[in-house]
């Protein structure tokens, strides 16, 4: 092996002494895992058999009988409506528009002044911009 040429005599002797013990430990862990899996499978199988044996004989015979036919359920009566104007009238939601919901720029400025707020709406870098700086179409030159 190429590894043996790189190892010293002491390292080779140490490896040869410890390798059987390490391999035995790996085998023991593998056997332990396998036996745990087998024990778990046996326990599950015993639980299923025990549950089957503990059920009364009458209920076991019910399951071995003929299969029950599915019960047919009648569909709910329905009707396809293609051009009935009353359907649309029942589904329509009347839209309410009030004049006070809409506000122009001057009305907004008046409400801001009444509330005691500054006249601007845009804050940039901690500064409040004036309406004249934002208004694209000013009324006064």
N, C-alpha and C positions, 0 to 999 in steps of 0.2 A: 504494500500500500504506500501511496505517496505521503500519507500522514506520518507513518512510522519513521520515515527518514528525517522529518522535522522534529519529532519528539525526542527528548532525552531518554536515557535509559531509566532514570527515576520516574519520569512521566509514564513510560510504557508499563513499568511494573505497577504503578499506582492504578493505571487504567485497567490492567488485567486483574488486579485484586478487587476493584470496586464494580466492574461491569457485571459479573454474575448477580451480585446483590441488587443492582439497579434493574436488571432484566426480570428478576424474581418479583420485585415490587410492582413492576408494570403488569406482569402476569396476574398477580394477586388482585390488583385493582380491576383488571378486565374481567376476571372471574366474579368478583363482587358485583360489578355492574350487571353482568349476565344473570346472576342468581337473583338480583333484585328485580330485574325485568320479568323473570319466570315467576317469581313469587307474586308480583302484582297481577300478572295474567291469570294465575291460578286463583287468586282471591276474587277477581272479577267473575271468573267462570263459576266459582262456588257461590257467589252472591246471586247470580242469575239462576242457577239450579235451585238454590234454596228458595228464592222468590217463587219459582214455578211450582215447587213441591208444597209450599205453604198455602197456595191458593186452593179454595175448595174445588172439588171435582165438578160441581154443577157449573161453575163459571168457566172452567176449562172446556166443557162440552159446548158452551155457547159459541166459543171461538171456532170450534171444529165443525160447526154446522154449515149449512149452505149460506152463500153470500147474500146479503140483502140487496134488493133492487133499489137503485136510486129513486128518490121521490121527485117526481116532475113538478116543478113550480111554474104556474102559469105566469107569463110576463104581464107586466102592468099595461093597461090599455093606453095607447098613445095615438096621436094624430099628427100628421105632418101638415104644417100650415106654411104656405108659400107667399100668399099675397093678401093677408088679412090686415087692414089698416088699424084695427083696434089693438093688435099686438104691439105695434110701434107706439101707439098712444099710451099704452100701459107702461112701457119701458122708458119713455121719455122723461127726463128730469128737467123741470123748469129752471132755467138759468136766471138768476137775479143779479142785476147790475145796478149798483147805486152810484149816484153822482159823486158822493163824498169819498168813494174809494180811489178815484183818479185825482191826481195832484200834479200841477205843472210846477215849473221851477220857482216862479214868484210865490205861489202858495206854500211851497216847501220852505222858502226863505222866511215867509211871514210866520209859519208855525215854529221854525227854529228860533226866531227872535222872541216870540211869545213864551217859549220854553226857557229862554235865557241862555241858549246855546250859541256857540260861535256861528258865523254865517257860512263857513265852508263845510264841505262834506268829505274832502279827501285829506287824509293825513299821510305825509311823506317825510320820513326821517324825523318824526316828532313835531313837524310843523303842520299847521292847518292852512290849506290853500284857500285863497279867496275865490268867490264865485266868478269874478271877472276872468280869472286865470283858467277856469274850467269851461266857461260858457263858450261854445263854438260860434254862436250867432248872437253877439251882444246887441241889445236894443239901443243903448246910448253909445255914441262914438267917443 
